[in-house]
């Protein structure tokens, strides 16, 4: 049974695990210019098991704006980068709350806001402007790590009057004209005020340009709202890739390279068996599914859908400043490589504010143009490497006879042959480069140290070696902080 205390409560299966719904709030039609307010009240008790709780209210005709606010005791700060006793919030319209029902989704702000508004013309960031149709709408609450009783109050105010002008979306272009095949730097994990970020879209563009990036990926938590407005801010020589950070209760993933306005549902756990269907939805739309920060040891943030990352297109082995969680991700990624499983590695900043430096980390992608479609192909093929800043550059090749390859490429070789491997890196003062094969970074195939801020590493590698890759670290030790990291070149 539910631990949520509500009058006339009823349990329902919303297609995404067990959910609780309350009695319906009803509103009568009112004169234009007036407003009517009703409230929900309830309690989440320690050990609450519901992931989603729906509070229904009936919207009559003549409503021009819906205003929602809510309150509950301050969350408990664990001082570990997350909080307990958090109550997230969002809203679905009369089209319903069924799993994957994009028609019904009207916005989500998690725990980042205490109030939001929706109208035909405008909506609070994180929410979708559009028609206010009559019918049964639902507030969605997401209780998260409830460890003590949490009393909440949700206030719904309907504003009556004439409907406003229709919202005119302004999505970003999907490519930069005149660009050709090259290596492009970007950061696909970026947050703004459209979810829990403190930075505006205009801020982010400025920070990204200053960091030497060519593109970013918008990745707001569980909402598509930002994708309809990036066109107002993006300059002609820069690319914004549309996407979403899909924040499930069992791990986060980036759905990126999507058409503007696309929403991907997040209301499922591994036991629901729903992940593969939403990854397929992303693929059908031409996008990528990337595992985000898989080893951050917090329930719902760490990746609990399987340590082999099956069905995903890439994995974020470097998230923000290099740390032990990234080292764990790299170790598992390398283990999979040695078994013949290649899930391309990417790096992103996961920036929420200016002090979380955009482009730390960044992925440098070989693409036929600076466009969403070409970048998706580059990421998917592993034609990329990762750096801590745009001050680092490298060129990594393997050559046998007249065949030469770079990251993600294949240079077939066999016993008795020797593959010439070459690395040039700059911006790496005081660093050490390791050429890594199946034996791992502790037993490199070759090493080289920086001379005047540059590294040149040249090695002959035995034919038939499954793969080679490069790590550049800040010092001589195999576990020093990372400066650059490549995807492999395959030699077998």
C-alpha positions as CSV (number, residue, x, y, z in Angstrom):
1,X,0.0,0.0,0.0
2,X,1.0,3.6,-0.5
3,X,2.7,5.6,2.3
4,X,1.0,8.8,1.0
5,X,-1.8,10.0,3.2
6,X,-4.5,11.5,1.0
7,X,-8.3,11.4,1.1
8,X,-10.0,8.9,-1.2
9,X,-6.6,7.9,-2.5
10,X,-6.5,5.4,-5.3
11,X,-3.7,3.4,-6.8
12,X,-3.2,3.3,-10.6
13,X,-0.6,1.9,-12.9
14,X,0.5,4.8,-15.1
15,X,2.7,2.6,-17.3
16,X,5.8,3.5,-15.4
17,X,5.7,1.6,-12.1
18,X,3.3,2.1,-9.2
19,X,1.9,5.6,-8.8
20,X,-0.5,7.3,-6.5
21,X,-3.3,9.7,-7.4
22,X,-5.3,12.0,-5.2
23,X,-8.9,13.1,-5.3
24,X,-9.7,15.5,-8.2
25,X,-9.7,19.3,-7.5
26,X,-12.6,20.8,-9.4
27,X,-12.9,24.4,-10.7
28,X,-16.0,26.1,-12.0
29,X,-15.8,28.5,-14.9
30,X,-15.2,32.1,-13.9
31,X,-15.3,35.6,-15.5
32,X,-12.5,36.8,-17.6
33,X,-9.9,38.6,-15.5
34,X,-10.6,36.6,-12.4
35,X,-8.6,33.7,-10.8
36,X,-9.5,30.8,-8.6
37,X,-7.2,28.9,-6.3
38,X,-7.4,25.3,-4.9
39,X,-4.9,23.3,-2.8
40,X,-3.6,19.8,-2.5
41,X,-2.1,18.7,0.9
42,X,-0.4,15.4,1.7
43,X,2.4,13.7,3.5
44,X,5.2,11.5,2.3
45,X,6.4,9.2,5.0
46,X,9.8,7.7,5.6
47,X,10.4,4.9,3.2
48,X,7.9,6.1,0.6
49,X,8.1,3.7,-2.3
50,X,6.2,5.6,-5.1
51,X,8.4,7.2,-7.7
52,X,5.6,9.4,-9.1
53,X,2.5,10.8,-7.5
54,X,-0.3,12.4,-9.6
55,X,-2.5,15.2,-8.3
56,X,-5.5,15.7,-10.8
57,X,-7.4,18.9,-11.2
58,X,-10.2,19.7,-13.6
59,X,-9.6,22.6,-16.0
60,X,-12.9,24.3,-17.2
61,X,-13.1,26.3,-20.4
62,X,-11.9,29.9,-20.4
63,X,-8.6,29.4,-18.6
64,X,-5.7,31.4,-20.1
65,X,-3.0,30.5,-17.6
66,X,-2.3,27.8,-15.1
67,X,-0.1,28.8,-12.1
68,X,1.3,26.1,-9.7
69,X,3.3,26.6,-6.6
70,X,4.3,24.1,-3.9
71,X,6.1,24.0,-0.6
72,X,7.5,21.4,1.8
73,X,10.2,21.4,4.5
74,X,13.7,22.1,3.3
75,X,15.5,19.1,1.9
76,X,18.3,17.5,3.9
77,X,21.7,18.4,2.5
78,X,24.0,15.4,2.7
79,X,27.0,17.5,1.8
80,X,27.8,14.8,-0.7
81,X,26.5,16.6,-3.8
82,X,22.8,15.5,-3.4
83,X,20.0,15.9,-1.0
84,X,17.4,13.8,0.7
85,X,13.7,14.5,1.3
86,X,13.4,16.1,-2.1
87,X,10.0,16.4,-3.9
88,X,10.3,17.0,-7.6
89,X,7.5,18.5,-9.7
90,X,6.1,18.6,-13.2
91,X,2.8,18.7,-15.0
92,X,0.8,16.7,-17.7
93,X,-2.3,18.1,-19.5
94,X,-5.6,16.4,-20.4
95,X,-3.9,14.1,-22.9
96,X,-2.8,11.9,-20.1
97,X,0.2,10.6,-18.1
98,X,0.8,7.3,-19.9
99,X,4.4,6.2,-20.3
100,X,6.0,7.9,-23.3
101,X,2.9,10.1,-23.9
102,X,4.6,13.2,-25.3
103,X,1.3,14.8,-26.1
104,X,0.4,15.0,-22.4
105,X,3.8,16.2,-21.2
106,X,3.8,20.0,-20.4
107,X,6.9,20.4,-18.3
108,X,9.2,19.4,-15.5
109,X,11.5,21.4,-13.1
110,X,12.5,18.6,-10.7
111,X,13.4,20.3,-7.4
112,X,14.8,23.5,-9.0
113,X,11.6,25.6,-8.7
114,X,8.8,26.2,-6.3
115,X,6.5,27.9,-8.8
116,X,5.7,27.7,-12.5
117,X,3.2,29.1,-15.0
118,X,1.9,27.9,-18.3
119,X,0.0,29.8,-21.0
120,X,-0.6,29.7,-24.7
121,X,2.1,32.3,-25.3
122,X,4.7,31.7,-22.6
123,X,5.8,29.3,-19.9
124,X,8.3,29.2,-17.1
125,X,11.6,27.6,-18.3
126,X,11.3,23.9,-18.1
127,X,7.6,24.0,-19.1
128,X,6.0,24.1,-22.5
129,X,3.7,26.9,-23.7
130,X,0.7,25.9,-25.6
131,X,-3.1,25.6,-25.6
132,X,-4.8,25.5,-22.2
133,X,-7.6,23.0,-23.0
134,X,-10.3,21.9,-20.7
135,X,-10.1,18.5,-19.1
136,X,-8.3,16.7,-16.4
137,X,-4.7,17.9,-15.9
138,X,-2.3,16.4,-13.4
139,X,0.6,17.7,-11.2
140,X,3.3,15.1,-11.1
141,X,5.3,14.9,-7.9
142,X,8.5,12.8,-7.6
143,X,9.4,12.0,-4.0
144,X,13.1,11.3,-3.8
145,X,15.0,9.6,-0.9
146,X,12.3,10.3,1.6
147,X,13.8,9.5,5.0
148,X,11.4,11.4,7.4
149,X,7.8,12.5,7.2
150,X,7.5,15.3,4.6
151,X,4.3,17.4,4.5
152,X,3.6,19.2,1.3
153,X,1.1,21.7,-0.1
154,X,0.5,22.2,-3.8
155,X,-1.5,25.3,-4.8
156,X,-3.2,25.5,-8.2
157,X,-4.4,28.9,-9.5
158,X,-6.4,29.2,-12.7
159,X,-6.4,32.6,-14.4
160,X,-9.4,33.2,-16.7
161,X,-9.5,35.3,-19.8
162,X,-8.9,35.5,-23.5
163,X,-6.2,33.2,-24.8
164,X,-3.0,34.9,-25.8
165,X,-1.0,34.8,-29.0
166,X,0.3,31.4,-30.0
167,X,3.9,30.6,-29.0
168,X,6.3,30.9,-31.9
169,X,9.2,28.4,-31.4
170,X,12.7,29.3,-32.4
171,X,14.8,26.1,-32.6
172,X,18.5,26.3,-33.4
173,X,19.7,25.4,-36.9
174,X,20.9,21.8,-37.3
175,X,24.1,22.7,-39.1
176,X,26.6,25.5,-39.7
177,X,26.8,26.4,-43.4
178,X,30.1,26.1,-45.2
179,X,31.7,23.7,-42.8
180,X,33.7,20.7,-44.1
181,X,35.3,17.5,-42.8
182,X,37.3,18.3,-39.7
183,X,37.7,17.8,-35.9
184,X,35.1,19.7,-33.9
185,X,35.2,20.4,-30.2
186,X,32.0,20.1,-28.1
187,X,30.3,19.4,-24.8
188,X,27.0,17.5,-24.9
189,X,26.1,17.8,-21.2
190,X,25.1,21.3,-20.5
191,X,22.4,22.7,-18.2
192,X,20.7,26.1,-18.1
193,X,17.8,27.7,-16.2
194,X,15.5,25.4,-18.2
195,X,16.3,22.7,-15.6
196,X,18.5,23.1,-12.5
197,X,21.2,25.3,-14.0
198,X,22.0,28.9,-12.8
199,X,23.1,30.0,-16.3
200,X,21.0,31.4,-19.1
201,X,21.2,30.1,-22.7
202,X,22.9,33.4,-23.7
203,X,25.4,32.9,-20.8
204,X,26.2,29.3,-22.0
205,X,26.9,30.4,-25.6
206,X,29.4,33.0,-24.3
207,X,31.1,30.6,-22.0
208,X,31.3,27.9,-24.7
209,X,32.8,30.3,-27.3
210,X,35.4,31.5,-24.8
211,X,36.3,27.9,-24.1
212,X,37.1,27.3,-27.7
213,X,34.1,25.0,-28.4
214,X,32.4,24.6,-31.8
215,X,29.2,23.1,-30.4
216,X,27.3,22.2,-27.3
217,X,24.5,19.8,-26.6
218,X,21.5,21.0,-24.6
219,X,20.6,18.4,-22.0
220,X,18.1,19.7,-19.6
221,X,16.7,17.2,-17.0
222,X,13.5,15.5,-18.3
223,X,12.3,18.4,-20.4
224,X,12.5,19.6,-24.0
225,X,11.6,23.2,-23.3
226,X,14.9,24.8,-24.1
227,X,15.0,23.2,-27.6
228,X,12.3,25.6,-28.8
229,X,14.2,28.7,-27.9
230,X,17.9,28.1,-28.7
231,X,17.5,29.8,-32.1
232,X,17.2,33.1,-30.4
233,X,20.8,32.9,-29.0
234,X,23.0,30.7,-31.2
235,X,25.4,32.6,-33.6
236,X,25.8,31.6,-37.2
237,X,29.2,29.9,-36.6
238,X,28.2,27.8,-33.6
239,X,26.0,24.6,-33.3
240,X,23.6,23.6,-30.6
241,X,22.7,19.9,-30.6
242,X,19.2,19.3,-29.2
243,X,18.8,16.7,-26.5
244,X,17.7,15.8,-23.0
245,X,19.3,14.3,-19.9
246,X,16.9,11.5,-19.1
247,X,17.0,11.3,-15.4
248,X,15.6,8.0,-14.3
249,X,15.6,6.6,-10.7
250,X,18.2,4.1,-11.8
251,X,20.7,6.2,-13.7
252,X,21.0,9.1,-16.1
253,X,21.5,9.1,-19.9
254,X,21.8,11.7,-22.6
255,X,19.4,11.5,-25.5
256,X,21.1,13.7,-28.0
257,X,21.0,14.6,-31.7
258,X,17.2,14.8,-31.6
259,X,14.8,17.0,-33.5
260,X,13.9,20.2,-31.6
261,X,10.8,19.6,-29.3
262,X,11.5,15.9,-28.8
263,X,10.7,14.6,-25.3
264,X,12.0,11.3,-24.0
265,X,10.2,9.8,-20.9
266,X,12.2,8.9,-17.8
267,X,9.6,7.2,-15.6
268,X,10.9,3.7,-15.4
269,X,13.4,1.4,-13.6
270,X,15.4,-1.6,-14.9
271,X,12.6,-4.0,-13.8
272,X,10.1,-2.2,-16.0
273,X,12.0,-3.3,-19.2
274,X,11.3,0.1,-20.8
275,X,14.8,1.5,-21.4
276,X,15.4,-0.3,-24.7
277,X,12.2,1.1,-26.2
278,X,13.2,4.7,-25.4
279,X,16.7,4.1,-26.7
280,X,15.1,2.8,-29.9
281,X,12.9,5.9,-30.1
282,X,16.1,8.0,-30.0
283,X,17.7,5.9,-32.7
284,X,14.6,6.1,-34.9
285,X,14.9,9.9,-34.6
286,X,18.5,9.8,-35.7
287,X,20.0,10.4,-32.2
288,X,22.4,8.9,-29.7
289,X,21.9,7.4,-26.3
290,X,24.9,8.1,-24.0
291,X,25.3,6.7,-20.4
292,X,26.1,9.7,-18.1
293,X,28.5,9.6,-15.1
294,X,27.9,5.8,-14.5
295,X,29.9,5.4,-11.3
296,X,28.8,8.4,-9.2
297,X,27.8,6.3,-6.1
298,X,24.4,7.8,-5.4
299,X,21.1,5.9,-5.9
300,X,19.4,7.1,-9.1
301,X,22.5,8.9,-10.3
302,X,24.8,5.8,-10.8
303,X,24.0,3.6,-13.7
304,X,22.0,0.6,-12.5
305,X,20.8,-0.7,-15.9
306,X,23.8,-3.0,-16.3
307,X,27.6,-2.5,-16.2
308,X,28.1,-3.5,-19.8
309,X,26.0,-0.5,-21.0
310,X,24.2,-2.8,-23.5
311,X,22.2,-1.1,-26.2
312,X,23.8,2.3,-25.5
313,X,25.8,4.2,-28.1
314,X,28.5,5.7,-25.9
315,X,29.5,6.2,-22.3
316,X,30.6,9.3,-20.5
317,X,33.9,8.2,-19.0
318,X,34.9,11.8,-18.2
319,X,32.4,14.0,-16.4
320,X,33.7,17.4,-15.2
321,X,37.1,17.6,-13.5
322,X,38.8,14.1,-13.6
323,X,38.2,12.1,-10.4
324,X,38.0,8.6,-9.0
325,X,34.6,8.0,-10.5
326,X,35.9,8.7,-14.0
327,X,38.8,6.4,-13.3
328,X,36.3,3.6,-12.4
329,X,34.4,4.3,-15.7
330,X,37.6,4.2,-17.7
331,X,38.6,0.9,-16.0
332,X,35.3,-0.8,-16.9
333,X,35.4,0.7,-20.4
334,X,38.8,-0.8,-21.0
335,X,37.7,-4.2,-19.6
336,X,34.9,-4.2,-22.2
337,X,37.3,-3.3,-25.0
338,X,39.5,-6.3,-24.1
339,X,36.4,-8.6,-24.5
340,X,35.6,-7.2,-27.9
341,X,32.8,-4.8,-26.8
342,X,33.3,-1.2,-28.0
343,X,31.1,1.5,-26.5
344,X,32.7,4.8,-27.6
345,X,34.0,7.0,-24.8
346,X,32.9,10.6,-24.5
347,X,33.7,13.5,-22.1
348,X,31.4,16.3,-21.0
349,X,31.4,19.0,-18.3
350,X,27.9,18.5,-16.9
351,X,28.0,22.3,-16.2
352,X,25.2,23.9,-14.2
353,X,26.9,27.2,-13.4
354,X,29.9,29.3,-14.6
355,X,32.2,27.8,-12.0
356,X,31.6,24.3,-13.5
357,X,33.8,25.1,-16.5
358,X,32.1,24.3,-19.8
359,X,34.4,22.1,-21.9
360,X,35.9,20.4,-18.9
361,X,35.8,17.8,-20.3
362,X,35.1,18.1,-24.0
363,X,35.0,15.6,-26.9
364,X,36.8,16.3,-30.2
365,X,34.9,14.6,-33.0
366,X,35.8,13.9,-36.6
367,X,32.8,14.8,-38.7
368,X,32.0,15.6,-42.3
369,X,30.6,19.0,-41.3
370,X,29.6,20.9,-38.2
371,X,26.1,19.5,-38.2
372,X,24.0,17.4,-35.9
373,X,23.8,14.5,-38.3
374,X,27.6,14.4,-39.0
375,X,28.5,14.7,-35.3
376,X,26.1,11.9,-34.4
377,X,27.9,9.7,-37.0
378,X,31.3,10.7,-35.6
379,X,30.3,10.0,-32.0
380,X,28.7,6.7,-32.9
381,X,31.8,5.5,-34.7
382,X,34.1,6.5,-31.9
383,X,35.9,8.9,-34.2
384,X,36.7,11.1,-31.3
385,X,39.0,11.8,-28.4
386,X,38.6,13.7,-25.1
387,X,40.4,16.6,-23.6
388,X,40.3,18.7,-20.5
389,X,40.4,22.0,-22.5
390,X,40.8,23.4,-25.9
391,X,44.4,24.2,-25.1
392,X,45.2,20.5,-25.6
393,X,45.5,19.2,-29.2
394,X,46.7,15.8,-30.5
395,X,47.0,13.8,-33.7
396,X,46.9,10.0,-33.3
397,X,47.4,7.6,-36.2
398,X,48.2,4.0,-37.0
399,X,49.6,3.0,-40.4
400,X,50.3,-0.2,-42.2
401,X,51.6,0.0,-45.7
402,X,49.1,2.3,-47.5
403,X,46.4,2.1,-44.9
404,X,46.2,4.7,-42.1
405,X,43.6,5.2,-39.5
406,X,42.6,7.5,-36.6
407,X,40.4,7.1,-33.6
408,X,37.6,4.6,-34.2
409,X,39.1,3.4,-37.5
410,X,40.4,-0.1,-38.4
411,X,43.9,-0.8,-39.7
412,X,43.8,-4.6,-40.4
413,X,47.1,-6.4,-39.5
414,X,48.3,-9.9,-38.8
415,X,51.1,-11.8,-37.2
416,X,54.5,-10.9,-38.5
417,X,53.5,-7.4,-39.5
418,X,54.3,-4.1,-37.7
419,X,52.0,-1.2,-37.4
420,X,53.5,2.3,-37.1
421,X,51.7,4.3,-34.4
422,X,52.3,8.0,-34.1
423,X,51.1,10.6,-31.6
424,X,51.7,14.3,-31.6
425,X,50.3,16.3,-28.7
426,X,50.6,19.9,-27.7
427,X,49.5,21.9,-24.7
428,X,50.7,19.1,-22.5
429,X,53.5,20.6,-20.4
430,X,54.7,18.3,-17.7
431,X,52.6,15.4,-19.0
432,X,53.2,11.8,-19.9
433,X,51.6,9.9,-22.8
434,X,51.0,6.2,-22.7
435,X,50.2,4.0,-25.7
436,X,47.8,1.5,-24.2
437,X,46.8,-1.9,-25.6
438,X,44.8,-4.8,-24.1
439,X,47.3,-5.1,-21.2
440,X,46.1,-1.8,-19.8
441,X,47.5,1.5,-18.7
442,X,49.7,-0.1,-16.0
443,X,51.6,-2.0,-18.8
444,X,51.8,0.5,-21.7
445,X,53.1,-0.5,-25.1
446,X,55.1,2.7,-25.1
447,X,55.5,6.0,-23.2
448,X,56.8,9.5,-23.9
449,X,57.1,12.6,-21.8
450,X,56.6,16.3,-22.7
451,X,59.4,18.4,-24.0
452,X,58.6,22.1,-24.2
453,X,54.8,21.5,-23.8
454,X,54.7,18.9,-26.7
455,X,54.9,15.1,-26.9
456,X,55.8,13.0,-29.8
457,X,55.4,9.2,-29.4
458,X,56.4,6.8,-32.1
459,X,56.1,3.0,-31.8
460,X,55.9,-0.2,-33.8
461,X,53.1,-2.4,-32.6
462,X,52.9,-6.1,-33.4
463,X,50.3,-6.9,-36.1
464,X,47.2,-8.6,-34.7
465,X,47.1,-6.5,-31.6
466,X,43.4,-5.9,-31.1
467,X,43.6,-2.2,-30.5
468,X,45.7,0.7,-29.4
469,X,44.7,3.9,-27.6
470,X,46.4,6.8,-25.9
471,X,46.2,8.4,-22.4
472,X,47.9,11.7,-21.6
473,X,48.2,12.3,-17.9
474,X,49.5,15.2,-15.8
475,X,52.4,13.3,-14.4
476,X,54.5,10.2,-14.7
477,X,52.1,7.9,-12.8
478,X,49.5,5.7,-14.5
479,X,46.8,7.1,-12.2
480,X,47.7,10.8,-12.4
481,X,44.8,13.1,-13.5
482,X,43.8,12.8,-17.1
483,X,44.6,15.5,-19.7
484,X,43.6,13.7,-22.9
485,X,42.2,10.3,-23.8
486,X,41.5,8.7,-27.1
487,X,39.1,6.2,-28.4
488,X,40.9,3.1,-29.9
489,X,42.3,2.4,-33.3
490,X,41.6,-1.3,-34.1
491,X,44.5,-3.3,-35.6
492,X,43.1,-6.8,-35.9
